[in-house]
Amino acid sequence: MNASKQTFTTLFLILVILLIFLPFFLTFSDILTRIVIALDYFHIIRDVIVPWEIRMVSVLLIPFGLKPSIAGEYLAISKSTGPFLIEIAWNCVGWQSILFFIITGWVGFQGDKYTNNSKYKAWLIGFLGTTIMNLFRIAIIVVFAYYLNQQVAMIVHDYGSMFFTMGWLFFYWWFSYSYVLEEKNVGEES
């Protein structure tokens, strides 16, 4: 099986497994989060990545008519009933999607079929694309919470996030195999 088929097969299997075991994964994610909090490993994400992502998400919300202020881990948005606060916790920044990207990358970039330079480009595009996808995912959740309600936003957060991630990964691998990864010439060194 060639690398592109193997990567898509891996993605499909991850999606199927996630759908079958979604309730388990949500519970496991919560348990894992509590362990990471208890072990005090979340400070870098909370202190460095979360503030950066909150600023980026606040910019993405402007086209939706929202002008949020930043208050720590919270976006404060004016509403007729008073300030609407939404927390962007360290666990919501998308570490799971980065993990799925790394797993599929490990499978997709194995072997010597593609040049190392094109693999580096594909890794960079994948990492940046996954980060951007997470920013849009968070912004969409905020829009649902603001305009609809928290329950709808939680459904999008818990279930929609998986579909955003899988959709992005399918697009990413199609794009990488179609336009980024370059096959080595016969006899070319790594």
One Martini backbone bead per residue (centre of mass of N, CA, C, O) as a GRO file, in nm:
protein
  190
    1MET     BB    1   0.097   0.036   0.024
    2ASN     BB    2   0.080   0.351  -0.012
    3ALA     BB    3   0.111   0.642   0.162
    4SER     BB    4  -0.161   0.775   0.087
    5LYS     BB    5  -0.345   0.535   0.153
    6GLN     BB    6  -0.246   0.496   0.443
    7THR     BB    7  -0.332   0.773   0.549
    8PHE     BB    8  -0.636   0.752   0.480
    9THR     BB    9  -0.678   0.499   0.644
   10THR     BB   10  -0.597   0.619   0.913
   11LEU     BB   11  -0.808   0.843   0.919
   12PHE     BB   12  -1.056   0.662   0.897
   13LEU     BB   13  -0.998   0.496   1.152
   14ILE     BB   14  -1.003   0.731   1.348
   15LEU     BB   15  -1.294   0.816   1.289
   16VAL     BB   16  -1.433   0.550   1.361
   17ILE     BB   17  -1.324   0.529   1.647
   18LEU     BB   18  -1.437   0.798   1.746
   19LEU     BB   19  -1.737   0.731   1.699
   20ILE     BB   20  -1.750   0.479   1.878
   21PHE     BB   21  -1.565   0.624   2.130
   22LEU     BB   22  -1.658   0.913   2.214
   23PRO     BB   23  -1.746   0.891   2.511
   24PHE     BB   24  -1.471   0.787   2.606
   25PHE     BB   25  -1.295   1.027   2.503
   26LEU     BB   26  -1.432   1.245   2.673
   27THR     BB   27  -1.363   1.115   2.942
   28PHE     BB   28  -1.058   1.083   2.897
   29SER     BB   29  -0.998   1.382   2.853
   30ASP     BB   30  -1.085   1.466   3.135
   31ILE     BB   31  -0.885   1.291   3.290
   32LEU     BB   32  -0.628   1.397   3.154
   33THR     BB   33  -0.670   1.687   3.242
   34ARG     BB   34  -0.661   1.631   3.550
   35ILE     BB   35  -0.374   1.519   3.549
   36VAL     BB   36  -0.228   1.765   3.431
   37ILE     BB   37  -0.316   1.953   3.655
   38ALA     BB   38  -0.198   1.791   3.897
   39LEU     BB   39   0.103   1.802   3.758
   40ASP     BB   40   0.153   2.097   3.634
   41TYR     BB   41   0.170   2.109   3.280
   42PHE     BB   42  -0.012   2.379   3.179
   43HIS     BB   43   0.144   2.657   3.192
   44ILE     BB   44   0.246   2.708   2.905
   45ILE     BB   45  -0.022   2.708   2.767
   46ARG     BB   46  -0.161   2.921   2.952
   47ASP     BB   47   0.079   3.153   2.932
   48VAL     BB   48   0.122   3.144   2.601
   49ILE     BB   49  -0.103   3.026   2.408
   50VAL     BB   50  -0.373   3.142   2.508
   51PRO     BB   51  -0.322   3.449   2.469
   52TRP     BB   52  -0.273   3.426   2.167
   53GLU     BB   53  -0.543   3.291   2.085
   54ILE     BB   54  -0.731   3.507   2.195
   55ARG     BB   55  -0.637   3.731   2.006
   56MET     BB   56  -0.702   3.583   1.740
   57VAL     BB   57  -1.004   3.529   1.792
   58SER     BB   58  -1.091   3.825   1.827
   59VAL     BB   59  -1.039   3.890   1.528
   60LEU     BB   60  -1.235   3.670   1.403
   61LEU     BB   61  -1.504   3.809   1.534
   62ILE     BB   62  -1.555   4.077   1.381
   63PRO     BB   63  -1.728   3.974   1.127
   64PHE     BB   64  -1.966   3.891   1.355
   65GLY     BB   65  -2.000   4.161   1.543
   66LEU     BB   66  -1.757   4.126   1.739
   67LYS     BB   67  -1.603   4.303   2.039
   68PRO     BB   68  -1.368   4.189   2.216
   69SER     BB   69  -1.239   4.147   2.529
   70ILE     BB   70  -0.955   4.094   2.735
   71ALA     BB   71  -0.964   3.855   3.031
   72GLY     BB   72  -0.738   3.661   3.021
   73GLU     BB   73  -0.926   3.365   2.953
   74TYR     BB   74  -1.125   3.590   2.846
   75LEU     BB   75  -1.411   3.686   2.670
   76ALA     BB   76  -1.555   4.011   2.635
   77ILE     BB   77  -1.898   4.069   2.547
   78SER     BB   78  -2.127   4.270   2.444
   79LYS     BB   79  -2.459   4.287   2.589
   80SER     BB   80  -2.773   4.370   2.675
   81THR     BB   81  -2.738   4.187   2.954
   82GLY     BB   82  -2.432   4.214   2.934
   83PRO     BB   83  -2.160   4.054   2.985
   84PHE     BB   84  -1.994   3.817   2.780
   85LEU     BB   85  -1.846   3.518   2.888
   86ILE     BB   86  -1.551   3.338   2.763
   87GLU     BB   87  -1.367   3.051   2.797
   88ILE     BB   88  -1.012   2.977   2.723
   89ALA     BB   89  -0.876   2.701   2.778
   90TRP     BB   90  -0.604   2.500   2.756
   91ASN     BB   91  -0.789   2.245   2.655
   92CYS     BB   92  -0.911   2.423   2.386
   93VAL     BB   93  -0.657   2.469   2.172
   94GLY     BB   94  -0.575   2.169   2.020
   95TRP     BB   95  -0.398   1.915   2.105
   96GLN     BB   96  -0.547   1.683   1.962
   97SER     BB   97  -0.498   1.775   1.665
   98ILE     BB   98  -0.193   1.770   1.683
   99LEU     BB   99  -0.176   1.470   1.745
  100PHE     BB  100  -0.314   1.370   1.484
  101PHE     BB  101  -0.113   1.499   1.292
  102ILE     BB  102   0.139   1.347   1.393
  103ILE     BB  103   0.036   1.063   1.336
  104THR     BB  104  -0.015   1.099   1.029
  105GLY     BB  105   0.273   1.197   0.967
  106TRP     BB  106   0.424   0.946   1.050
  107VAL     BB  107   0.290   0.781   0.825
  108GLY     BB  108   0.306   0.971   0.560
  109PHE     BB  109   0.648   1.016   0.591
  110GLN     BB  110   0.732   0.751   0.524
  111GLY     BB  111   1.003   0.693   0.369
  112ASP     BB  112   1.161   0.758   0.020
  113LYS     BB  113   0.964   0.900  -0.197
  114TYR     BB  114   1.024   1.181  -0.071
  115THR     BB  115   1.142   1.471  -0.023
  116ASN     BB  116   1.257   1.642   0.241
  117ASN     BB  117   1.167   1.926   0.162
  118SER     BB  118   0.865   1.849   0.117
  119LYS     BB  119   0.820   1.744   0.403
  120TYR     BB  120   0.876   2.010   0.552
  121LYS     BB  121   0.652   2.167   0.415
  122ALA     BB  122   0.420   1.982   0.506
  123TRP     BB  123   0.462   2.014   0.808
  124LEU     BB  124   0.422   2.322   0.816
  125ILE     BB  125   0.142   2.331   0.692
  126GLY     BB  126   0.010   2.144   0.902
  127PHE     BB  127   0.067   2.308   1.155
  128LEU     BB  128  -0.057   2.578   1.064
  129GLY     BB  129  -0.334   2.465   0.980
  130THR     BB  130  -0.411   2.351   1.258
  131THR     BB  131  -0.398   2.619   1.404
  132ILE     BB  132  -0.608   2.770   1.231
  133MET     BB  133  -0.838   2.573   1.273
  134ASN     BB  134  -0.854   2.622   1.580
  135LEU     BB  135  -0.928   2.919   1.567
  136PHE     BB  136  -1.194   2.879   1.409
  137ARG     BB  137  -1.325   2.684   1.604
  138ILE     BB  138  -1.338   2.877   1.843
  139ALA     BB  139  -1.496   3.103   1.702
  140ILE     BB  140  -1.749   2.933   1.642
  141ILE     BB  141  -1.818   2.870   1.933
  142VAL     BB  142  -1.859   3.163   2.021
  143VAL     BB  143  -2.088   3.228   1.825
  144PHE     BB  144  -2.284   3.016   1.931
  145ALA     BB  145  -2.291   3.119   2.224
  146TYR     BB  146  -2.388   3.410   2.163
  147TYR     BB  147  -2.640   3.356   1.951
  148LEU     BB  148  -2.747   3.114   2.112
  149ASN     BB  149  -2.589   2.880   2.316
  150GLN     BB  150  -2.417   2.677   2.532
  151GLN     BB  151  -2.520   2.401   2.436
  152VAL     BB  152  -2.447   2.427   2.140
  153ALA     BB  153  -2.147   2.492   2.189
  154MET     BB  154  -2.083   2.217   2.329
  155ILE     BB  155  -2.144   2.039   2.089
  156VAL     BB  156  -1.938   2.167   1.904
  157HIS     BB  157  -1.698   2.122   2.091
  158ASP     BB  158  -1.722   1.804   2.129
  159TYR     BB  159  -1.806   1.715   1.818
  160GLY     BB  160  -1.718   1.922   1.596
  161SER     BB  161  -1.410   1.914   1.642
  162MET     BB  162  -1.361   1.639   1.516
  163PHE     BB  163  -1.467   1.718   1.228
  164PHE     BB  164  -1.273   1.945   1.177
  165THR     BB  165  -1.016   1.779   1.199
  166MET     BB  166  -1.078   1.563   0.985
  167GLY     BB  167  -1.129   1.756   0.751
  168TRP     BB  168  -0.853   1.882   0.753
  169LEU     BB  169  -0.683   1.622   0.715
  170PHE     BB  170  -0.798   1.541   0.445
  171PHE     BB  171  -0.718   1.799   0.297
  172TYR     BB  172  -0.418   1.801   0.361
  173TRP     BB  173  -0.342   1.529   0.221
  174TRP     BB  174  -0.441   1.597  -0.054
  175PHE     BB  175  -0.264   1.852  -0.093
  176SER     BB  176   0.012   1.723  -0.042
  177TYR     BB  177  -0.004   1.500  -0.268
  178SER     BB  178  -0.075   1.709  -0.502
  179TYR     BB  179   0.139   1.985  -0.425
  180VAL     BB  180   0.399   1.919  -0.227
  181LEU     BB  181   0.491   1.643  -0.276
  182GLU     BB  182   0.805   1.514  -0.390
  183GLU     BB  183   0.945   1.306  -0.589
  184LYS     BB  184   1.203   1.119  -0.634
  185ASN     BB  185   1.460   1.062  -0.805
  186VAL     BB  186   1.648   0.848  -0.946
  187GLY     BB  187   1.910   0.824  -0.706
  188GLU     BB  188   1.827   1.006  -0.488
  189GLU     BB  189   1.895   1.155  -0.209
  190SER     BB  190   1.781   1.247   0.116
   0.00000   0.00000   0.00000
